Amino acid sequence: MGLTARLRTRSEVMADNIFTKIIAKQIPAKIVYEDDRVLAFRDIKPEAPVHVLIVPKREITNVTEARAEDESLLGHLLAVAAEVARREGVVDTGYRLVINNGRDAGQAVAHLHVHLLGGRALGWPPG
């Protein structure tokens, strides 16, 4: 980095991530649910027959970065996950919701997201 380099703002970092581009419809995705606050789409590298990512449209990096005013949105993410599970037909057999928070937890994209996994027996603990 040169002397004139500057740190990127949070908005600039978020604008670079793939989920923000999917939300903006700049990158195609197989969308299974959308409303004014949340977008849900199929994972491109599924870990189960049903693997959907549910992301808030608002910029939140991870659970640690969520604020008190995000409480309603966080609850909405889980309610949408339940609705998507119903639509995907995994309610009766069961499904798993996963939120990775930080690099060591496996968070690969700096945008809060919930993984919905189902359609097969899922072992515990996860690998």
C-alpha positions in Angstrom: 0.0 0.0 0.0 1.2 3.4 -0.8 1.1 6.4 1.4 -2.0 7.7 -0.2 -4.0 4.5 0.3 -6.9 4.7 2.6 -9.1 2.3 4.5 -12.3 1.4 2.7 -15.5 2.4 4.4 -17.9 -0.3 5.6 -20.3 0.6 2.8 -17.5 0.1 0.2 -16.6 -3.3 1.7 -20.2 -4.4 1.7 -20.7 -3.2 -1.9 -17.9 -5.5 -3.0 -19.5 -8.7 -1.6 -21.4 -11.2 -3.6 -24.6 -11.1 -1.6 -24.9 -7.3 -2.0 -24.5 -7.9 -5.7 -27.2 -10.6 -5.7 -29.5 -8.4 -3.7 -29.0 -5.6 -6.3 -29.7 -8.2 -9.1 -26.2 -7.6 -10.5 -25.4 -11.3 -10.2 -28.1 -13.9 -11.0 -29.3 -16.3 -8.3 -32.0 -18.9 -8.0 -34.3 -16.8 -5.7 -36.8 -18.8 -3.6 -38.2 -15.9 -1.5 -38.0 -12.1 -1.5 -39.7 -9.3 0.4 -38.7 -5.7 1.2 -36.2 -6.8 4.0 -34.9 -10.3 3.0 -33.8 -12.3 0.0 -33.5 -16.1 0.0 -31.7 -18.0 -2.7 -30.1 -21.4 -3.4 -26.5 -21.9 -2.4 -24.2 -22.4 -5.5 -22.3 -25.1 -3.5 -25.0 -27.0 -1.7 -24.1 -29.1 1.4 -27.5 -30.8 1.4 -30.3 -31.4 -1.1 -31.9 -28.2 0.3 -29.4 -25.5 0.9 -30.8 -22.0 0.9 -29.2 -18.8 2.1 -31.4 -16.2 3.7 -29.8 -12.7 3.7 -31.0 -9.3 5.0 -31.1 -6.6 2.4 -29.7 -4.2 4.9 -26.0 -4.1 5.4 -25.1 -6.1 8.5 -21.7 -7.9 8.5 -22.5 -10.5 11.0 -24.3 -11.2 14.3 -21.7 -9.3 16.3 -22.3 -6.2 14.2 -26.1 -6.3 14.6 -27.5 -3.5 16.7 -30.6 -3.1 18.9 -32.5 -1.6 16.0 -31.8 -4.8 14.0 -33.8 -7.0 16.4 -37.0 -7.0 14.2 -34.9 -7.9 11.1 -33.1 -10.7 12.9 -36.4 -12.2 14.0 -37.7 -11.8 10.4 -34.8 -13.8 9.1 -35.8 -16.7 11.2 -39.5 -16.4 10.3 -38.5 -16.4 6.6 -36.3 -19.4 7.2 -39.3 -21.3 8.6 -41.5 -20.2 5.6 -38.8 -21.3 3.1 -38.5 -24.6 4.9 -42.2 -25.1 4.5 -42.0 -24.2 0.8 -39.0 -26.6 0.3 -40.9 -29.5 2.0 -38.4 -30.1 4.8 -40.5 -29.2 7.8 -41.8 -32.7 8.6 -38.3 -34.4 8.3 -36.4 -31.5 9.9 -33.9 -28.9 8.9 -30.9 -27.0 10.3 -30.3 -23.3 10.5 -26.7 -22.1 10.7 -25.3 -18.7 11.1 -21.5 -18.6 10.9 -20.0 -15.6 12.7 -16.4 -14.7 11.7 -13.6 -16.5 9.9 -12.9 -19.3 12.4 -16.6 -20.2 12.3 -16.5 -20.5 8.5 -18.1 -17.2 7.5 -16.9 -16.7 3.9 -18.9 -13.6 3.0 -19.0 -10.5 5.1 -22.7 -10.2 5.0 -25.0 -11.7 7.7 -26.7 -14.8 6.3 -28.6 -17.9 7.5 -28.0 -21.3 5.9 -31.1 -23.5 5.7 -30.0 -27.1 5.2 -32.3 -30.1 4.9 -33.5 -32.9 2.7 -31.2 -35.5 4.3 -30.1 -36.6 7.8 -27.6 -34.1 9.1 -25.0 -35.4 11.6 -23.9 -33.7 14.8 -21.5 -32.2 15.5 -21.1 -30.7 12.1 -17.8 -31.4 10.3 
